[in-house]
Amino acid sequence: MNTTSHSNTLLNSEIFNFDIEGIVDLVLRTGATTVGLQFPEGFKRRAFSMAIELEERTSASVVISGNPCFGACDVDMALAGEVDILFHFGHSELLEGMDNVIFMETPAKVDVTPVLEEVAVELGSGTIVGLLTTVQHVHKLDEVRAFLETRNISCIVGEGDCRIRHPGQVLGCNFSAADVVCDNYLYIGSGTFHPLGVAVATGRRVLVADPMMNTVEWVDPERILRIRSGIVAKCLDAQTFGIVVSTKVGQNRMELARRVAGLAEKYRKKHVIIMLDTITPEAMLQFKVDAFVNTACPRIAIDDASRFNAPVLTPVEFEIVLGERDWNELVFDEIREGAK
């Protein structure tokens, strides 16, 4: 037995609620004979054991998606078309009309209260704070609010736009739940991408409380802003642009890509629209352009920028390159779709 893999599976099972009982019950009640499972990268180690358990308990045939999964925007539609039910883990429902796709939010079971004492000290009494998190911790926001209010810290939880399923939830492409009036923000979760996006989008400070690691820190957007400003500066003399569009159901922004192409035409820049599913540095290597403009997942331009063979701009940054926007209007790219 691979003891490392086994222990990782146990760890996932202990920290996150995959609701295997609910899945088994739904498969049995619907009479589904074919079941698909789709996991984001961090959860794929759970795939094999869950597939075996489902087949043993339901007699359904289970197929696992082996494709990368970057969010609720990235449902494996090919697999969904081959099975009676597709269970998509780790994300909340983003788009309607996927009748056989069940979004399993996979909430974390970690206790958030131990980290909140230090949070209260950092925020200070009398502060008004906007509460933000990912889908793994949204069920804990009432608990966070109750705790902080005993420390005389007022909490506001924003609703977000129609892409946001839960109040206070942020996505990698959408910070609309931060559209509230407050002194600072408190982000409950791991990693810095989401809180950095909020800091850049709002101009306010963001405190990150990680209940997994029991750490508290303020994010500093200055470094990422310097990096993005440097990429913009590199593109000021660029003449050829590849405008990247994703075919993924929740990332496709062809209308935006055509607007970007129209701007390129206006400023007499050579350009071409490039459409593909999974946008990786390897996939883009053969396209010889001075720079790319990414209209797909906004994280592509941020997380993997240094790995591409040419600079990758967001649509907003492209406008700065052309002079359509001022430098002080540099913000993270978001995908927003109107109010709820």
Buried (B, 14 or more C-beta within 10 A) or exposed (E): EEEEEEEEBEEBBEBBBBBBEEBBEBBEEEEBEBBBBBBBEEBBBBBEBBBEBBEEBBEBBBBBBEEEBBBBBBBBBEBBEEBBBBBBBBBBBBBEEBEEBBBBBBBBEBEBEEBBEBBBEBBEEEBBBBBBBBBBBBBBBBBBBEBBEEBEBEBBBBBBBBBBBBBBBBBBBBBBBBBBEBBBBBBBBBEBBBBBBBBBBBEBBBBBBBBBEEEBBEBEBEEBBEEBBEBBEBBEEBEBBBBBBBBBBBBBBBEBBEBBBEBBEEEEBEBEBBBBBBBEBEBBEEBEBBBBBBBBBBBBBBEEBEEBBBBBBBBBBBBBBBEEBEEEEBBBBBBBEEEE
